Amino acid sequence: MISKVMNIENKLSDAVLAFTLGEEIKARELLLEILDEKPSCFDAWRALAEVHLALNETDDAEQACLMALELEPEDLASVVSLARILVRKGDKDGAEEATSRARILGWKEELAEDS
């Protein structure tokens, strides 16, 4: 079991590196491999949304982002990503709603830090 977790972590690191180097197709392939092994991998869904967005695959980016948010509904980065995706898709109302949600989550985080 430990080797499977390490394999997923290694693939995730490799995918992030590939994306950073501008190798979006390779990053997408690695992330999809991870999700075949572990469909509940939040980090892979969140990263896949960004990769799809970089490839201008906005429908796939939205679906990946929604999967990430299904797993972690309060994740600020995923909500911000969703807003960016919806802007790219031309969904002004959806983007405004996601932006408002992100703003509220950001405030919650700030209040928690100040406590």
N, C-alpha and C positions, 0 to 999 in steps of 0.2 A: 504494500500500500504506500509506503514511504517513497518508493521509487516512482510510482505513478504520480504522486504529488510533485516530486522533484522534476519529473518529465514535463508536467504541465507548466510548472514555474519556469523551467528552461525554455520551453517553447514560447511562453509569454514574453520572456526577456528577449528572445530572438525576434519575435514579431515586433516588439517595440523598437528594437535596434533597426530592423529592416525598414520600418515606417520612417524612422528618423533619417535614414540614409536615402529616402525617396523610393524605396522598393515596396510600393503599396501592394502590388500583386502578391509578392512573397509574404508580406505581412498578413494579407487576407487569407492566404492558404494556410498559414500556421495557425491563425486564430480559428479558422473553421475546423482544423484538426483537433484543436483543444476542445471546441464545443461538441465535436463528435464523441470525444472521450468523457467530457463532463459538461452537459448542457446547462448546468446551474452555475457555471463559472462567470460571476459578475464582471470581473476585470476583463475577461475576453469579450463579453458583449459590449462593454463600454468602449474598449479599444476598437472593436469591429465597427461600431458606429462611426468613429472618427476616420477609419480607413475607407469605409464606403463613402463618406462625405468627401474625402480627398479625391476619390475616384469619380466624383459627381454621380454616384449611385444613391440618389436621395431617398428613394422608396426603401431600399435595403438599409440605408443609414437610419431612417426613422424606425424601421422594425427592430433593428439591433438595439437602438437606444430605448425603445419601449420595453424590450426584454430586460435590459439592464435595470430600468426603473421598476419593472415588476419584481425583480429580486431585491432592489434597494430603493424603495420609493422616496426616501429623503436624501438621496445623493445629489448634492448641489451641482457637481460637475456634469452629471448626466442630464439634469434639468436644463443647464446652460447649453449643453450640446443639442438637446431637443429644440430649444429656441433657435439656435443657429441653423439647424436642419430645416425647420419650418420656414425660416426666412428665405433660405435657398429655394425651397419649394414654392414660395410665393403665398404661403398660408399666413397672412398678416394677423388674423384673429388668433390662430393657434400659437403663433410666435409671441404675441402680446401676452397671452395667458401663461405660457411657459416662462416668459421673462418675469411676470408678476410672481409666479410661484418661486422662481429662483431668488428673487429679491427677498421674499418672506423667509425662505430657507437660510439665506445669508444673514438676515437679521437674527434668526434663531441661533445660528452659530455664534454670532457676535455676543449675544446675550449670555449664552452658555459659557463663553470664554471669560466674560466679565464677572460671572458669579463666583 
